[in-house]
């Protein structure tokens, strides 16, 4: 499963709010909603977030294996 935990840690480290991403950087609020609920985002969105946050992909998401 994909986790967006690193995304929220990156926001905290860079002192950037979701409000800033939505209203100042133009990130769709639906995208933030999808991430909060663990839903898929496009690679284009991932690229945009990396550009805005000046970070790497692993600073946005991580793979967490399902427990059996």
N, C-alpha and C positions, 0 to 999 in steps of 0.2 A: 504494500500500500504506500502511496505517496503522502508524506507529511509536509505541511508548510510551517512547521515549528521554526525552522531556521529563518524564515521570512520575518516572523515577529521578533525574533532575537536581533535580526539585522536592523529592523526599524528602531528598536530600542537603542542599539549601539550608535546609530546615526542620528538619533533624536528626530526622527521623521514620523509624523502621524498619518493615520489613514486619511484624515481630513485633508492633509497636505497632498497626498497622492491623488485624491479624487478631485479636489477643487483647484489645486495649483498646478498639478502635473498632468491632469487630464485622464487619469486612470478611471475606467468605468467602475462605478460603485458595485455593479453586478459581479465584476471580476473579484473584488474584495470579498463580497458575499460568498461566491463560489469557493474561494480559498478558505474562508472561515469554516465552511462545511465540508472540506476535504474533497471537493469536486475538481474535475480536470480543468486546466487552462491550456491555451494554445502555446506553441513554441514562440509565436510572435509576441504574445503577452509576456512570456518569460523573458524574452530578449529585451522588451521595453522596460520591464522592472529592473533588469540587470543594468541597463543604461542609466535609468533614473537614480538607482541606489549606488551606482558605481561599484558593483559587486559581481561575484561569480555565481553560476547556477546553483552550486551547493550552498550558497548563502540564502537561497530562496526555498529550496525544497530538498527532501532526502527520501530515500527508499527505506521503508521499514518492513521487513518480512513479516507476513502473517504468522501468528503462532498456531501450531497444529495441536 
